[in-house]
Amino acid sequence: MTHNLKKIVLALVFTTLWISFSEFLRNELLFKSYWINHFESLGLIFKTLVINGFLWVIWSFCLAFLILKLLQKFSFKETIFLSWIPAFLMMWITMYNLQVLPFTLLLFAIPLSLLEIYISGIIIKYFIRLKK
């Protein structure tokens, strides 16, 4: 494996770990009771299953990869914005469309998701030493 490829792999691994941790912290530790109560008010059950965790790791990797690719083409600020739209804004639009979006949670989710992507960009820049 070339030196450059090692840096990219490390950047993706550590960014995926960060995003996974951030999502777990937000959804399982900070706001789990909120999710449970919200789903109960809709007549639904909010479950935490192993498959869900696995899918969040895949989602986290996809987001890490998107941020990496955007950082290679755009400025840091543009990357934050351009990666936040498909990762979070579109997810929340979909959740609203499915009628399961808890609007008040967005007060916390918006700044925390921006922070998540910001730190992800820093991690990637650290490993691959982008000049942008």
C-alpha positions in Angstrom: 0.0 0.0 0.0 1.4 3.4 -1.0 2.1 6.0 1.6 -0.7 8.3 0.1 -3.2 5.4 0.1 -2.4 4.7 3.8 -3.1 8.3 4.7 -6.5 8.1 2.9 -7.4 4.9 4.6 -6.4 6.2 8.0 -8.4 9.4 7.3 -11.5 7.4 6.4 -11.2 5.0 9.3 -10.8 7.8 11.9 -13.4 10.0 10.4 -15.8 7.0 10.2 -15.1 6.3 13.9 -15.7 9.9 14.8 -19.0 10.2 12.9 -20.2 6.8 14.4 -19.3 8.0 17.9 -20.9 11.3 17.4 -24.2 9.7 16.1 -24.1 7.2 18.9 -23.6 9.9 21.5 -26.4 12.0 20.1 -29.0 9.4 19.4 -28.3 6.7 22.0 -26.9 8.6 25.0 -28.2 12.2 24.8 -31.6 11.9 23.1 -32.6 8.2 23.3 -35.5 8.9 25.7 -36.6 11.7 23.5 -36.7 9.4 20.5 -38.6 6.7 22.5 -41.2 9.2 23.7 -41.6 10.7 20.3 -42.1 7.3 18.6 -44.5 6.3 21.3 -46.6 9.4 20.7 -46.8 8.3 17.0 -47.9 4.8 18.1 -44.5 3.4 17.0 -41.7 1.6 18.8 -38.1 3.0 18.7 -35.8 0.0 18.7 -32.1 -0.2 18.9 -31.0 -3.2 16.9 -27.5 -4.5 15.9 -28.4 -4.1 12.3 -29.1 -0.4 12.9 -25.7 0.1 14.4 -24.1 -1.7 11.4 -26.1 0.5 9.0 -25.0 3.7 10.9 -21.4 2.6 10.5 -21.9 2.2 6.7 -23.7 5.6 6.7 -20.8 7.1 8.6 -18.2 5.7 6.1 -20.2 7.1 3.2 -20.3 10.5 4.8 -16.5 10.3 5.6 -15.9 9.4 1.9 -18.1 12.3 0.7 -16.3 14.8 2.9 -12.9 13.5 1.7 -13.9 13.8 -1.9 -15.4 17.3 -1.4 -12.3 18.5 0.4 -10.2 17.5 -2.6 -12.3 19.8 -4.8 -13.7 22.6 -2.6 -12.7 24.9 0.3 -13.2 23.7 3.8 -16.3 26.0 4.3 -17.8 24.8 1.0 -17.2 21.2 2.0 -18.9 21.6 5.3 -22.0 23.1 3.6 -22.0 20.7 0.6 -21.6 17.6 2.8 -24.2 18.7 5.4 -27.0 19.0 2.8 -27.1 15.4 1.6 -26.1 13.9 5.0 -28.5 15.8 7.3 -30.8 18.2 5.6 -32.0 15.5 3.1 -32.3 13.0 5.8 -34.5 15.3 7.9 -36.7 16.1 4.8 -37.1 12.4 4.3 -38.0 11.9 8.0 -40.5 14.7 7.7 -42.0 13.1 4.7 -42.3 9.9 6.6 -43.9 11.9 9.4 -41.4 10.8 12.1 -39.3 14.0 12.3 -39.3 15.5 15.9 -38.9 19.2 15.1 -37.8 20.3 18.5 -34.8 17.9 18.3 -33.5 20.0 15.4 -32.6 22.7 17.9 -29.8 20.4 19.0 -29.3 18.3 15.9 -28.5 21.2 13.6 -25.5 22.6 15.5 -24.3 19.2 16.6 -24.5 17.9 13.0 -22.5 20.9 11.7 -20.0 20.3 14.5 -19.8 16.6 13.5 -19.0 17.5 9.9 -16.6 20.3 10.9 -14.5 17.9 13.1 -14.7 15.3 10.3 -13.1 17.8 7.9 -10.4 18.5 10.4 -9.6 14.8 10.9 -9.4 14.3 7.1 -7.2 17.4 6.6 -4.9 16.2 9.4 -4.3 12.8 7.8 -3.9 13.8 4.2 -2.5 17.3 4.7 -4.8 19.1 2.3 -3.8 22.7 1.5 -7.3 24.0 1.1 
